[in-house]
Amino acid sequence: MADDRENQGCRSTDFFECPQPDGRVVEDLVLEQRRLVLANNSTVDGYPTAGGAPGTAVGEWMRVVRACFDVTALNPPPSPDEVFRYFQTLPLPQLPTQQQPPGNGLVGLPIIFFTDGPTTQTFTLDIRGFSVDIVARATGFTWHTGDGTDLTTTTPGAPYPDHTISHDYRSGTYTASLTTTWSASFSVDGGASVPVPGSTTTEGPPVTFEVLQSRPVLTNPYD
């Protein structure tokens, strides 16, 4: 709206559709300029400076030209580093720790760990007017067993009999939890997918259980 700043009004000639080449952003703009006070307290055309300091703007804005300007460089697509900053703020799943057997465990019987939460999430964000699709994937799992041991895997584990993650305990009470590492790829406006340069983590809710010591008891010496 070429006249909006001056009188808050518009004319039909204020609106013009500029050609939009593929991959470029072109806008209908009015280019204006204004005098600045020079180091010798003058201006390029001798306009009075009123004693302004060097660099001070004086006089009115002067219209130079109205034209279609390529402003792509002023609003480039989101960079990988910029997307990573958004990626770190996403509400990624906090994967829970599942255990087998459920409830209390027994000394000599390994506790099986796995998670059944979602390991892939897709988000669509608006970043400075660009539609950005981020696909997050769980790529690392650190199982905190509660006895000072950490188990690191690249898979979410599985329940019995396909289990891949287990741990032996002494008798006692333990609290186990899972830290999940998330990596991602992204695409801008439906373009090619590229990796997000970094990862982030989420902490899942802990689970507390007791490991009991079983002892044989002779109940009938004649059997």
Disulfide bonds with the S-S distance in Angstrom:
Cys18-Cys68 2.15
